[in-house]
Amino acid sequence: MALQDDFEQAAKDVTELPEKPNNDTLLKLYSLYKQSKDGDVSGKRPGMMDLAGRKKYDSWAKLKGTNSEDAMQQYVDLVNELKG
């Protein structure tokens, strides 16, 4: 269960990063978190007027088929990299 503990700690640490990540990195963090917690994206892609929603959906959809443990490890690794 060490990976789960590391994941939960990384989710806390991400709020205390020394500087805010760029938008691409924020999307990657979001999509890895959602893939870890909810699995593959589901539902309809947001409409043209919801640009932020579309970007989030598309970023998450790129991880389709990634299992929860792999997504958790990638999330932990990315947060650790951002912490420096």
C-alpha positions in Angstrom: 0.0 0.0 0.0 3.1 2.2 -0.1 2.1 3.6 -3.6 -1.3 4.7 -2.3 0.4 6.5 0.6 2.9 8.2 -1.7 0.1 9.2 -4.0 -1.9 10.8 -1.1 1.2 12.6 0.1 1.9 13.9 -3.5 -1.7 15.1 -3.7 -1.1 17.2 -0.6 2.4 18.3 -1.7 1.1 19.6 -5.0 -0.7 22.4 -3.2 2.6 23.6 -1.6 4.9 23.6 -4.6 7.5 26.4 -4.6 6.1 27.8 -7.8 2.9 27.3 -9.8 3.4 24.8 -12.7 2.7 25.9 -16.2 -0.7 25.1 -17.8 0.5 22.0 -19.6 1.9 20.6 -16.4 -1.3 21.4 -14.5 -3.3 19.5 -17.2 -0.9 16.5 -16.8 -1.3 16.6 -13.0 -5.1 16.8 -13.4 -5.3 13.9 -15.9 -3.0 11.6 -14.0 -5.0 12.3 -10.8 -8.3 11.6 -12.5 -7.0 8.5 -14.2 -5.7 7.2 -10.8 -9.0 7.8 -9.1 -11.7 7.3 -11.8 -10.0 5.3 -14.5 -10.7 6.0 -18.2 -12.5 9.2 -19.1 -16.2 8.8 -19.7 -19.1 11.0 -20.9 -19.3 13.4 -23.7 -16.5 15.8 -24.6 -17.4 19.3 -23.5 -18.7 21.7 -26.1 -16.8 24.3 -28.1 -17.6 27.1 -25.6 -16.1 25.2 -22.6 -12.4 25.5 -23.7 -11.0 24.6 -20.2 -13.3 21.6 -20.0 -12.3 20.4 -23.4 -8.6 20.7 -22.6 -9.1 18.7 -19.4 -11.2 16.1 -21.1 -8.6 15.7 -24.0 -5.7 15.5 -21.6 -7.4 12.8 -19.5 -8.5 10.9 -22.7 -4.8 10.6 -23.8 -4.3 8.3 -20.7 -7.1 5.9 -21.8 -6.0 2.3 -20.9 -3.4 3.4 -18.3 -4.0 1.4 -15.2 -4.5 3.1 -11.8 -1.2 2.1 -10.3 0.8 3.4 -13.3 -1.1 6.7 -13.3 -0.4 7.0 -9.5 3.3 6.4 -10.0 3.5 8.9 -12.8 1.7 11.5 -10.6 4.0 10.9 -7.7 7.1 11.1 -10.0 5.9 14.4 -11.5 5.1 16.0 -8.2 8.5 14.9 -6.8 10.1 16.4 -9.9 8.3 19.7 -9.4 9.3 19.8 -5.8 12.9 19.8 -6.9 
